[in-house]
Amino acid sequence: MFGAGARVAFLRRFAVACVVVSVMAAAAVVVTDQFSRKEFAKRTTVRLAAGLLAPTTPAKPANFLLFGHDEFGNSDTMMVVHVDPAVRTPLLVSFPRDLIVNIPGHGLEQLNAAFPQGGAALLIKTMESDFHIPIQHYLQVDFTGFPKIIDAIGSVKVWFPTPVHDPYIGLNIPQRGCVSLNGQMALAYVRSRHYYVPDNLTSPAPWTWDYSAQQGGQGWTAVGSDIDRIPRQQYFLRTLAQAAISRTGDNPLRIIGLVDAVMTHLTSDPNLTLNELKALVRTFRQVKPADVEMTTLPWAPDPANPNRVVVDYPAATAVLDQLANFTPPPPFIPVLVKANTITVRVVNGSGVPGIAQKVLNLLVAAGFRSAGPAADADRSNYTHTQIQWTAKTAAQGVTLIYATGAKSFGQTPTTADTLGADVLVIVGRDWNTLVHHLTGLPGGPRTHHPAAAATTSTVASSTTTTPTTVDRRYIPVDPKTGGILVGCPT
């Protein structure tokens, strides 16, 4: 049913996490050193220039760059795994394939163009120069062996909250419930971009589809983007990890075929030792799949090309800082700065006409000083209100975070990025949902000012806030808690 093209589409976006992280975590069964050395020797090493990789220190944090490619050499899956033995909770950060970056020697291109133009070395250089994160080790997976890996694990039980059909990929689940997926069905599940569920969950309409005309599905609704399926893929990743751990635990002999299937399709940097690979595996073995932190580098549509994306600063700053900082920062206790000493600029990123001026009026009424007129932001689809400051105005930025209640913030390189002010406020679509603290600020007006009286503003808005809850029709969640689900509900 699934040819090379079907495998390519899946492997580009997902399988690197499954194969290297989940499977290797499950492979932490105690085996003999002789077996370990024999299997480790099956890997391929890639030649890299001296000094390209950041130095490593035993028992210290490290960043592993995980990279996947198909049988044609196409590269689309890039992930950095941050492992800190002291914390014992790995962080997995996916980097979008269509992210526009500055590839050294080639200029602005998509991130997935780095490998075809310069191999592993250029990809590592790009990650280090664009995102300022050290890379200690490189792991590359050849996915022609993916079916063998799935066969070594066995079927995976997946929870379907509703009946599901995807006529383009061959996914057909006629009723809700727990379903054991083999390799081909699992491919269809994580690849699905036309994920149809019934409009009436109590009494679904009969599923009909004209395959010759590629139309139908009356009474059913489909989700059709890469972004929509990410949470579903994360659910499957955690479920696969748990299945692999359980299966190898019940039958340790399974580990032989599993490790062999992985190692024969693995390429690493020459500096990686068997002990370091074991340490990576042990880190994942120590935590439950539901507790592994997985995220995607925050991104935004590229203003120059809606089919491409750019890094969403300052939202991405915190994620990159986690990857770059190898020692826990000292605890930061914010001290509010007097409002009348802080200059602010306000720009409208919400798409709601006039909201930036109203927010500026509220801030001035609360005691802040305007550094210029309200204006439009670089784009009008900011979901979250953002606070930006420079290295010299961090305390001022914290004060604006407290005053506005913004949940997205970070540091920018220069005052040009804050439009000449101490702090830049980008008003997002969530403004009306934030809890503001615009009264009683140090350096604020001594007398009550009606414009700043409310803890939440009453700025009129025709835009609704993007919901943060999970749509249970499309993504399995724990029916008891509404939180992360692994496998089927108990």
C-alpha positions in Angstrom: 0.0 0.0 0.0 2.8 2.4 0.9 5.6 3.0 -1.6 8.8 5.0 -1.3 7.0 8.3 -1.6 4.8 7.5 1.3 7.7 6.6 3.5 9.6 9.8 2.5 6.8 12.1 3.6 6.6 10.4 7.0 10.3 10.1 7.6 11.1 13.6 6.8 8.9 15.0 9.5 8.8 12.4 12.3 10.8 9.3 12.2 14.1 10.6 13.5 12.5 11.1 16.9 10.9 7.6 16.8 14.0 5.8 15.7 16.8 7.4 17.7 15.0 8.6 20.8 12.2 6.2 21.5 13.9 3.1 20.2 17.3 3.8 21.7 15.6 4.6 25.0 13.9 1.2 24.9 17.3 -0.4 24.0 18.6 0.3 27.5 18.2 -3.3 28.5 21.3 -4.7 30.1 23.4 -6.5 27.5 26.9 -7.7 27.5 29.7 -5.3 26.8 30.8 -7.5 23.9 27.4 -7.3 22.3 27.3 -3.5 22.8 30.7 -3.0 21.2 29.8 -5.3 18.3 26.6 -3.4 17.6 28.2 0.1 18.1 30.8 -0.8 15.5 28.1 -1.2 12.9 27.4 2.5 12.8 29.0 4.8 10.2 31.0 7.8 11.1 31.1 11.1 9.2 34.4 13.0 8.8 34.3 16.4 10.4 36.9 19.2 10.6 38.7 19.5 14.0 37.1 22.1 16.2 33.7 22.0 14.5 32.0 20.3 17.4 31.9 21.9 20.8 34.1 20.1 23.4 32.5 17.6 25.7 33.0 16.8 29.4 32.0 13.5 31.0 28.9 13.7 33.1 28.2 17.3 31.9 25.3 18.6 29.7 25.5 18.0 25.9 23.6 18.8 22.8 23.0 16.0 20.3 22.0 17.2 16.8 19.6 14.5 15.4 19.1 14.5 11.7 17.1 12.3 9.4 17.2 11.7 5.7 15.4 9.4 3.2 16.8 7.1 0.6 17.2 10.0 -1.9 19.3 12.1 0.5 16.5 14.6 1.3 16.8 16.2 4.7 13.8 17.6 6.6 13.9 16.5 10.2 16.3 18.3 12.5 16.1 18.1 16.3 18.4 19.1 19.1 18.3 16.9 22.2 19.6 18.6 25.3 20.8 16.1 27.9 21.7 17.3 31.4 22.7 14.5 33.8 22.1 16.8 36.8 18.5 17.5 35.7 17.7 14.1 34.3 14.9 15.4 32.1 15.9 15.6 28.4 14.6 18.5 26.2 13.8 17.8 22.6 13.5 20.8 20.3 12.4 20.4 16.7 13.6 22.9 14.1 11.1 23.5 11.3 12.4 22.4 7.9 11.1 25.5 6.1 12.8 27.9 8.6 14.6 30.7 6.8 18.2 31.0 8.1 21.5 32.4 7.0 23.5 29.3 5.8 27.2 30.2 6.0 28.5 30.9 2.5 25.1 30.5 0.9 23.0 33.3 2.3 19.3 33.2 3.3 17.8 29.8 2.5 15.6 27.1 4.1 17.2 25.2 7.0 16.8 21.9 5.2 19.0 23.2 2.3 22.1 23.1 4.5 22.7 19.4 4.4 22.4 19.0 0.6 24.8 21.9 0.0 27.5 21.0 2.5 26.6 17.8 4.4 26.8 17.3 8.1 29.5 20.0 8.5 27.4 22.8 7.0 24.3 21.8 8.9 26.3 21.9 12.2 27.8 25.3 11.3 24.3 26.6 10.5 22.9 25.5 13.8 25.7 27.0 15.7 26.0 30.3 13.9 22.2 31.0 13.5 21.0 29.9 16.9 24.2 30.3 19.0 23.9 26.9 20.5 26.9 24.5 20.9 26.6 21.1 19.3 28.6 18.3 21.0 27.5 15.3 18.9 25.8 14.5 15.6 23.5 11.6 15.0 22.2 10.9 11.5 19.7 8.2 10.6 19.2 6.3 7.3 15.6 5.4 7.3 15.5 2.6 4.7 15.5 0.3 7.7 12.5 1.9 9.4 10.1 -1.1 8.6 12.5 -3.4 10.3 12.5 -1.3 13.4 8.7 -1.2 13.6 8.7 -5.0 13.1 11.2 -5.4 15.9 8.9 -3.5 18.3 5.6 -5.0 17.1 2.2 -3.3 16.9 1.4 -0.1 18.8 -1.9 0.5 20.5 -3.3 3.9 19.6 -6.4 5.5 21.0 -8.9 7.0 18.5 -11.4 9.3 20.2 -13.6 9.2 17.1 -13.9 7.3 13.9 -11.3 8.5 11.4 -10.8 8.4 7.6 -8.1 9.8 5.4 -8.9 8.8 1.8 -5.6 10.1 0.5 -3.4 8.0 2.7 -5.6 4.9 3.3 -6.3 5.4 7.0 -9.7 3.9 7.9 -10.8 3.5 11.5 -14.6 2.9 11.4 -15.3 3.4 15.1 -13.7 5.0 18.2 -11.6 2.9 20.5 -8.1 1.4 21.0 -6.6 0.0 17.8 -3.4 -2.0 17.4 -1.5 -0.4 14.5 1.1 -2.3 12.5 3.9 -0.4 10.7 1.9 0.5 7.6 -1.1 1.7 9.6 1.2 3.7 11.9 2.7 5.4 8.9 -0.8 6.4 7.7 -1.7 7.7 11.2 1.2 10.1 11.7 1.3 11.2 8.0 -2.4 12.0 7.7 -3.0 15.6 6.6 -6.7 15.0 5.6 -7.8 13.6 8.9 -11.6 13.4 8.6 -13.7 13.0 11.8 -17.6 13.1 11.9 -19.3 16.4 12.5 -21.9 14.5 14.6 -19.9 12.5 17.1 -23.0 10.8 18.6 -24.4 9.6 15.3 -21.8 9.8 12.5 -22.9 10.2 9.0 -22.0 7.2 6.7 -18.6 7.6 5.3 -18.7 8.0 1.5 -15.9 9.0 -0.9 -15.5 9.0 -4.6 -11.9 7.9 -5.2 -12.0 8.6 -8.9 -13.1 12.2 -8.4 -11.3 12.6 -5.0 -14.3 14.1 -3.3 -16.9 13.3 -0.8 -16.9 13.1 3.0 -20.3 14.9 3.6 -20.9 15.2 7.3 -17.2 14.9 8.1 -14.5 17.6 8.7 -10.8 17.3 8.0 -7.7 19.0 9.4 -5.1 19.5 6.7 -1.8 21.1 7.8 1.5 20.0 9.1 1.0 22.1 12.2 -2.3 20.3 13.0 -0.7 16.9 13.1 2.3 17.8 15.3 0.4 17.1 18.6 -0.9 13.8 17.2 2.7 12.8 16.2 3.9 13.7 19.7 1.3 11.5 21.2 2.3 8.6 18.9 6.0 9.2 19.7 5.4 8.9 23.5 3.1 5.8 22.9 5.8 4.1 20.7 8.4 4.8 23.3 6.3 3.2 26.0 5.5 0.2 23.7 9.2 -0.3 22.9 10.1 -0.2 26.6 7.3 -2.6 27.6 8.0 -5.1 24.8 11.8 -5.3 25.5 11.1 -5.5 29.2 8.8 -8.5 28.8 11.1 -10.1 26.2 14.7 -9.0 26.4 15.6 -11.1 23.4 13.7 -8.5 21.3 16.4 -6.0 22.0 18.9 -7.9 19.7 16.9 -7.3 16.6 15.9 -3.8 17.7 19.4 -2.6 18.3 20.7 -4.2 15.1 18.0 -2.5 13.1 19.0 0.9 14.6 22.7 0.7 14.5 23.1 -0.5 11.0 21.3 2.7 9.8 23.0 5.1 12.2 25.8 7.6 11.3 27.5 9.6 14.1 30.4 12.0 14.6 33.7 10.2 15.2 34.0 11.7 18.7 31.0 9.8 20.0 31.9 7.0 22.3 29.8 4.0 23.3 29.7 5.3 26.9 28.2 8.6 25.7 25.6 6.9 23.6 24.7 4.8 26.6 24.5 7.9 28.8 22.0 9.4 26.3 19.9 6.2 26.3 20.0 6.1 30.2 18.8 9.7 30.4 15.6 8.7 28.4 15.3 5.5 30.3 15.1 7.3 33.6 11.9 9.3 32.7 8.5 8.2 31.7 7.6 9.0 28.0 4.8 11.4 29.3 7.4 13.4 31.2 9.9 14.0 28.3 9.7 17.7 27.3 9.2 18.0 23.6 8.7 21.3 21.8 9.2 23.1 18.5 11.3 26.2 18.1 8.7 29.1 18.1 8.2 30.3 14.5 6.2 32.9 12.6 5.2 33.2 8.9 7.9 34.8 6.8 6.7 38.3 5.8 8.4 37.8 2.4 6.9 34.4 1.7 3.9 32.9 3.5 5.0 29.4 2.5 8.2 29.8 4.7 8.7 30.6 8.4 11.1 32.6 10.5 12.2 32.4 14.1 9.7 34.0 16.3 11.7 36.3 18.6 11.5 36.9 21.5 9.3 33.8 22.0 12.2 31.6 20.9 14.7 33.2 23.2 13.8 31.1 26.2 14.0 27.8 24.3 17.4 28.7 22.7 18.7 29.8 26.1 17.9 26.3 27.5 20.0 24.7 24.8 22.8 27.2 25.0 23.2 27.5 28.8 25.0 24.6 30.3 24.8 25.8 33.9 21.6 26.6 35.7 21.2 30.4 35.9 21.1 31.9 39.4 17.6 32.5 40.7 16.3 35.9 39.5 14.2 38.0 41.8 12.7 40.8 39.8 12.7 44.3 41.3 10.2 46.7 39.7 11.6 49.9 38.2 9.7 53.2 38.6 7.2 53.5 35.7 8.0 57.2 35.1 11.6 56.3 34.3 10.7 53.8 31.6 10.1 54.7 28.0 7.9 52.4 25.9 6.8 52.0 22.3 3.6 50.1 21.5 3.0 48.4 18.1 -0.1 46.5 17.0 0.5 42.9 16.1 -3.1 41.7 16.7 -4.9 42.8 13.6 -7.4 44.8 15.7 -7.5 48.4 14.4 -6.6 51.1 17.0 -5.7 48.8 19.8 -2.0 49.9 20.0 -3.0 53.5 20.7 -5.5 52.4 23.4 -2.8 50.3 25.0 -0.3 53.1 24.9 -2.9 55.4 26.5 -3.3 52.8 29.3 0.5 52.6 29.9 1.0 56.4 29.9 -1.9 56.7 32.4 -0.2 54.1 34.6 3.0 56.3 34.6 5.1 55.0 31.8 6.6 57.5 29.3 5.9 57.3 25.6 8.9 57.1 23.3 6.9 57.6 20.2 3.5 57.1 18.6 1.7 53.8 18.3 2.3 51.9 15.1 1.7 48.7 13.3 4.0 45.7 14.0 5.8 43.8 11.3 2.8 41.4 11.0 -0.8 41.3 12.3 -1.1 37.7 13.5 0.7 37.7 16.8 -1.2 35.3 19.0 0.6 36.5 22.2 1.4 39.9 23.4 5.2 40.3 23.6 7.6 42.4 25.7 11.1 43.1 24.3 14.0 44.8 25.9 17.8 45.1 25.4 20.6 43.8 27.7 20.7 47.2 29.5 17.0 47.4 30.2 16.1 43.9 31.6 14.6 45.4 34.8 12.5 47.8 32.8 11.3 44.8 30.7 10.3 42.8 33.8 8.3 45.8 35.0 6.3 45.8 31.8 5.8 42.1 32.0 4.3 42.6 35.5 2.2 45.6 34.4 0.8 44.0 31.2 0.7 40.4 32.3 2.3 39.3 29.1 3.4 35.7 28.9 5.8 36.0 25.9 9.0 38.1 26.3 12.7 38.2 25.7 15.8 40.2 25.0 16.7 41.8 21.6 20.2 42.7 20.4 19.9 46.5 20.1 17.6 49.5 20.8 16.8 49.6 17.1 14.8 46.4 17.8 12.8 48.2 20.5 12.3 51.2 18.2 14.5 53.4 20.4 12.6 52.8 23.6 13.6 51.0 26.8 10.9 48.4 26.2 8.8 47.5 23.1 5.2 46.2 23.6 3.8 44.1 20.7 0.1 43.8 21.3 -1.2 40.3 20.4 -4.6 38.8 20.1 -4.5 37.7 23.8 -4.4 41.2 25.2 -8.0 41.1 26.6 -7.3 37.9 28.4 -4.2 39.0 30.2 -4.3 40.0 33.9 -2.9 43.6 34.0 -1.4 45.3 37.0 -1.6 49.0 35.9 -2.3 50.5 39.3 0.0 51.0 42.3 3.2 50.8 40.2 6.4 52.5 41.6 6.7 55.8 39.9 3.0 55.7 38.8 0.4 58.4 39.4 -0.3 59.1 43.1 -4.0 59.6 42.5 -6.5 57.1 41.1 -6.7 57.2 37.3 -9.7 55.7 35.7 -7.9 54.6 32.6 -5.6 52.4 34.6 -8.0 51.2 37.3 -9.0 47.8 36.0 -6.8 44.8 36.5 -7.8 43.8 33.0 -8.3 46.3 30.2 -11.5 46.8 28.3 -10.0 47.4 24.9 -12.6 46.5 22.3 -11.6 43.6 20.1 -13.1 41.8 17.2 -10.5 39.0 17.3 -10.9 36.0 19.6 -8.0 34.5 21.4 -6.6 31.3 20.0 -7.8 28.5 22.2 -5.2 26.7 24.2 -7.3 23.6 24.8 -6.8 20.5 22.7 -9.5 19.5 20.2 -10.3 16.0 21.4 -11.8 15.1 18.0 -8.3 15.1 16.5 -5.8 14.5 19.3 -6.0 11.8 22.0 -5.9 13.2 25.5 -6.4 11.6 28.9 -10.2 11.5 29.3 -9.9 11.9 33.1 -7.5 14.9 33.2 -7.5 16.3 29.7 -3.7 16.1 29.8 -1.0 14.1 28.1 -2.0 10.6 27.1 0.3 7.6 26.4 -1.3 4.7 24.7 -4.9 3.9 25.4 -6.9 5.2 28.4 -6.9 2.8 31.4 
